[in-house]
């Protein structure tokens, strides 16, 4: 007979208990290690994002200390001009306003003529 055929049941039970005890003893530290490892990776990613944000803010500070940038922003935001220059402001409708006007025009064209006439008579002008 082979050696495996002569295993003592008491010995097998003790070995099984030792293996189960070791597995239970190691389960908590392994779980803690894995959770801390994932938390560390999350913190590393968050740290990289914060470093990128700090770099962006530092770039903005350097940019805002540039006199050419200050002048460009004053011209753009405050609509300032230098002495002797003339400022022309073009007021154009936004894309949404243009699309709304085109939709209204298509809707008006799809209506019969008498409906358009009734709408013109029954609706007051917008500017008044």
C-alpha positions as CSV (number, residue, x, y, z in Angstrom):
1,X,0.0,0.0,0.0
2,X,0.9,3.5,-0.6
3,X,1.7,5.9,2.2
4,X,-1.4,8.0,1.5
5,X,-3.6,5.0,2.1
6,X,-2.4,4.8,5.7
7,X,-3.2,8.4,6.9
8,X,-4.3,8.5,10.5
9,X,-7.7,10.2,10.9
10,X,-6.6,12.1,14.0
11,X,-3.5,13.3,12.3
12,X,-5.5,14.5,9.3
13,X,-8.0,16.3,11.5
14,X,-5.1,18.1,13.3
15,X,-3.5,19.1,10.0
16,X,-6.8,20.3,8.7
17,X,-7.4,22.4,11.9
18,X,-3.9,23.9,11.6
19,X,-4.4,24.8,8.0
20,X,-7.9,26.3,8.7
21,X,-6.4,28.2,11.7
22,X,-3.5,29.6,9.5
23,X,-6.0,30.6,6.8
24,X,-8.2,32.4,9.3
25,X,-5.2,34.1,10.9
26,X,-3.9,35.3,7.6
27,X,-7.2,36.4,6.1
28,X,-7.5,39.6,8.1
29,X,-4.0,40.9,7.4
30,X,-4.3,40.0,3.7
31,X,-7.7,41.8,3.5
32,X,-6.2,44.8,5.3
33,X,-3.2,44.9,3.0
34,X,-5.4,44.7,-0.1
35,X,-7.7,47.5,1.1
36,X,-4.8,49.7,2.1
37,X,-3.2,49.1,-1.3
38,X,-6.3,50.2,-3.2
39,X,-6.7,53.2,-0.9
40,X,-3.0,54.1,-1.6
41,X,-3.6,53.9,-5.3
42,X,-6.7,56.1,-5.0
43,X,-4.7,58.7,-3.0
44,X,-1.8,58.6,-5.5
45,X,-4.3,59.3,-8.4
46,X,-5.9,62.1,-6.3
47,X,-2.4,63.5,-5.5
48,X,-1.5,63.5,-9.2
49,X,-4.7,65.4,-10.0
50,X,-4.0,68.0,-7.3
51,X,-0.5,68.4,-8.6
52,X,-1.8,69.1,-12.1
53,X,-4.3,71.6,-10.6
54,X,-1.5,73.4,-8.7
55,X,0.6,73.5,-11.9
56,X,-2.4,75.0,-13.8
57,X,-2.9,77.7,-11.0
58,X,0.8,78.5,-11.1
59,X,0.7,78.9,-14.9
60,X,-2.3,81.3,-14.5
61,X,-0.4,83.3,-11.9
62,X,2.5,83.7,-14.2
63,X,0.2,84.5,-17.1
64,X,-1.7,87.2,-15.1
65,X,1.6,88.9,-14.1
66,X,2.3,89.5,-17.8
67,X,1.5,93.1,-18.8
68,X,0.5,92.0,-22.4
69,X,-2.1,89.6,-20.9
70,X,-3.5,92.3,-18.6
71,X,-3.9,94.6,-21.5
72,X,-5.5,91.9,-23.7
73,X,-8.0,91.1,-20.9
74,X,-8.8,94.8,-20.3
75,X,-9.5,95.1,-24.0
76,X,-11.6,92.0,-24.1
77,X,-13.5,92.0,-20.8
78,X,-13.7,95.7,-20.0
79,X,-13.9,96.9,-23.6
80,X,-11.1,99.4,-23.0
81,X,-9.3,101.1,-25.9
82,X,-6.1,103.1,-26.1
83,X,-6.2,106.8,-26.7
84,X,-6.9,107.5,-30.3
85,X,-8.5,104.1,-31.1
86,X,-12.1,103.6,-32.0
87,X,-14.1,100.7,-30.6
88,X,-16.7,99.0,-32.7
89,X,-19.0,96.5,-31.0
90,X,-20.9,94.1,-33.3
91,X,-24.0,92.6,-31.7
92,X,-24.8,89.4,-33.5
93,X,-27.3,86.9,-32.4
94,X,-26.1,83.7,-30.7
95,X,-26.3,80.4,-32.4
96,X,-29.3,79.4,-30.2
97,X,-31.1,82.6,-31.2
98,X,-30.4,82.0,-34.9
99,X,-31.6,78.4,-34.7
100,X,-34.8,79.5,-32.8
101,X,-35.5,82.1,-35.5
102,X,-34.9,79.6,-38.3
103,X,-37.3,77.1,-36.6
104,X,-40.0,79.8,-36.2
105,X,-39.6,80.7,-39.9
106,X,-39.9,77.1,-41.0
107,X,-43.0,76.7,-38.8
108,X,-44.5,79.9,-40.3
109,X,-43.8,78.7,-43.8
110,X,-45.5,75.3,-43.1
111,X,-48.7,77.1,-41.9
112,X,-51.4,78.0,-44.4
113,X,-51.6,81.7,-45.4
114,X,-54.7,82.4,-43.4
115,X,-53.1,81.0,-40.2
116,X,-50.2,83.4,-40.7
117,X,-52.5,86.3,-41.3
118,X,-54.5,85.5,-38.1
119,X,-51.3,85.2,-36.1
120,X,-50.1,88.6,-37.4
121,X,-53.4,90.2,-36.4
122,X,-54.0,88.5,-33.1
123,X,-50.4,88.7,-31.7
124,X,-49.1,92.1,-30.6
125,X,-45.7,93.2,-31.9
126,X,-42.8,92.1,-29.7
127,X,-41.1,95.5,-29.4
128,X,-44.2,97.3,-28.0
